[in-house]
């Protein structure tokens, strides 16, 4: 079990997860499927499908977001990056059951990844599945990149972080120093063991997850091929909006290089 479970305390969880229990109906280019992650607990994924010949991205969204938030964004991935997009929920978000914890966003990522591969196969889509994590979703994406180096062709991190403990401390959430060391040592080892190609996207005006976090990811990832794309003037939630052309070009060039 990951040491991230040390953060699963009521006084930490109440300030780090903001589950939203709502979901809009699927647009005509999307369908929902569910992943059983525990007894009586299923999490929802929304499959935004453009072309069976396109590669696909398994996308773990940020905190305070849900899959249907990407209903209008997915077509940009289709048009500008030439990929299908599959957005995975956390427990308690959107149509998903349960309550989110750090332990669950790590363990559930594995089941979600495997089930998504099966969903792609059942649909007759190209088997190439990239992994992307935005903000809190970077925890799930980094976990998968470390454990499936032969299966995952590449990793994309947007507005992400190497250690959730740094974010907790900056928010004034008390975490015992001994636990912080265990978690950060584990995360550092994980980053150094990741070998898949990596693209890191970050805004240089991000006040929630500072640009230093992106530099740490770039420095510590064990990937021989890695690129840091910085969006000038962008904060935590405006990376895409501040430079739509650059954002999707970076993803397209990374995947179709």
N, C-alpha and C positions, 0 to 999 in steps of 0.2 A: 504493500500500500504506500502511496505517496505521502511524504511528510506534509503536503498541503492540507491534509486532514486536521493538522494542528490549528489551522485557522477556522475550523468549523465550530466556532463558539458563538452563542447568541449575541454577545456584545460586538462581535466582528461581522457576522452575517447580516445583521440588521442595517449595517451601513455600507455593505459591499454589493448586495444584490437588490435589484428593483424589478421583481417580476411583474409583468403586465398580462393580465388574463383577458385578452381579447384577440380577435382575428377576423379579418375581412374575407369575404368569399374569394375563391381563386379566380384570377383572370383566365381568359380562355387558353392562354399558353402555359398554364401551371396546373399541377395537381398536388395534393397532400398525401403523404404516406407516413406511417407510424412505426416507431422502433420500440420494441419491448426491452426495457433496460433493467427492470426489477419486477418482483411480484406485484401485479396490479398497477404498474407504472409504465406508461408509454410516453415517448416524446415525439413531437411532430416535426416533420421536415417538409418543406415546400420545394417541389421540383419545377424549376422554370426551364422549359424545354424549347430550344430553338432549332437544333439540327442534329440528327443522330450521328452525323460525321464529325461534329465538333467534339473536342475534349470537354470535360466538365470540371467545375470547381465545387468542392464541398466547403461551404462557407459557414463559419461559426460567428454569429453576430455579436455586437457589443452589448453591454449592460443597458437596460432600459429600452431595448429594441425587441421587435418580434419579427417573425419571418415575413408577414404580410407588409411590413415596412418596405420591403424590397420589390413589391409589385410593380412600381413605376421605375425602379432602378434597374431591374433585370434586363429590360430591353437594351440598355446601354452596354451591358456585358455582351449581349448577342451581337449588336451592330458593330461595336468598336473593338472588342477583344476576341470575338469569334469563339465564344464558349457558352455552354449551358451552365446554369447556376442552380445549386441545390443548397438551400438555407436551412440549417439545423437549429432547432430551439434548445434551450436549457430546460431543466425541470421547472415547472411552475410558470413558464412563459407561453403565451399564445394558447395553443390547444393542448399543451403538454400537461401531464399529471405531476404531482409531487411538489417538492420544495427544493430550490437550488442549494448546493453546497460545493465547496471546492473539490471535495473527494468525488462528487458525482459528475462534475463537468469533465473530470479526467477519465473516470471509468466509463462514463456514457459515451465518450468520444470514440472508444474502440468499437463498441456495438453499433454506433451510428455509422462509422466508416464501413464496417463489414456489411451492414444491411444496405447501405447506399450502393456499394459495389454490386450486390445482388439485384437491386432495383434497376440499375443501369443495364445489367445483363438481361433481365427479364424484358426490358423495353427494346432490346436489340441495339442499344447505343454503344458507341465507341467506349472501350474499357478504360481509357486514360482518365484518371481521376486525380486532380490536383487538390491541395488543401490550403485553405485561407482562413485566417483568424483576425477579427477586428477587435481591438481593445481587450475586453475580458475573454473574447473568443481566442485570443492568442495562446491562452493556457492550453486549450484543447488542441489547437493546431500544432503547437510545439510538441505536445505529447505524441501525436500521431507521427510526425516527421521523424521523431527519434526511434519509434518502434517499427516502422514500415519503410525502411530505406530502399528496399528493392522494388516495392510496389508503388510508392508515391514519387512521381517524377519531379515535383518541386513544391516549395512552401512559400506562401505569401503572408506577410504580417503587416496589417495596417493599424497605426496608432496603438501598437502593442507594447508589451513590457516583458523583461526577462524574469522579474520577481514581483509577485503580487504584494509581498511584504513591504516593498518600498512605497507602493501606493497607499497601503494601510497606514504606514507611519506618517506620510504626508497629509493624510486625512485626520490625523490625531487619534487613530484607533490603537489602543495599547496591545502590543504583542510581546510576550516574553522574549528577552534577548536570546535565550538558549534555543527557543523555537525558530526564531528568525535565522539563526546560523544554520540549523538543520535544513530548513527550507531552501535557503539561498545556496548552500553547498550542493544540494540535490539539483536545483535548477541550473547551476553553473555546469555541473557534470553532464546534465541532459543536453544543454546547448552545445557543449564541446563534442558530444557524440553524434550530433546531427550532421549528416553528410550530404543530404539532398541539396540541389541548387535552391537559393533563397533570394527573395525580393522583399525588401523592407520599405514600407511607405509611411512617411510621418510628416506632420506639419511642424514647422520651426517655431510656431507660436502656440504650441499646445501647453496649456497651463495645468492640465490634469495629469497627463503622462508626458513628462518633459522630454525634449529632443535627446537628452542624454541617454534615455532608455533605448532609443533607436541605435545610438552609437555603441552602446553596450552589446546589443544584439548583433550588430555587424561585426564587432570585434571578437565576440566569444563563440559565435556559431562555427562549428567545425567544417562547414561547407566550403569546398574549394571554389565554387562559383557562387558569389553573392553580390548583391547590388543594393545600395541605399538610395532611394528616390525621395528627396526632400521637397515638400510643397511650401514655397515661400508665402508667409503671411497666414497660413492655415492653422486653425486651432484643432481641438480634439475631434470636433464633429463637422468640420468643413473641408477636410482634405480633398474629397472628391469634387465638391462644388467649386473650390477655389481654382482648380486646374483640371477640368473634365478631360480635355484632350490629352494632357500629359499623364493623367492617372490611368486612363484606359490604354493609352499607347504603351506605357510601361508594362502593364499586364500582358497586352498582346505580344509585345516583343519578347517578354520573358517566356511565355508559354510556347510561342511559335518560332522561337529563335532557330 
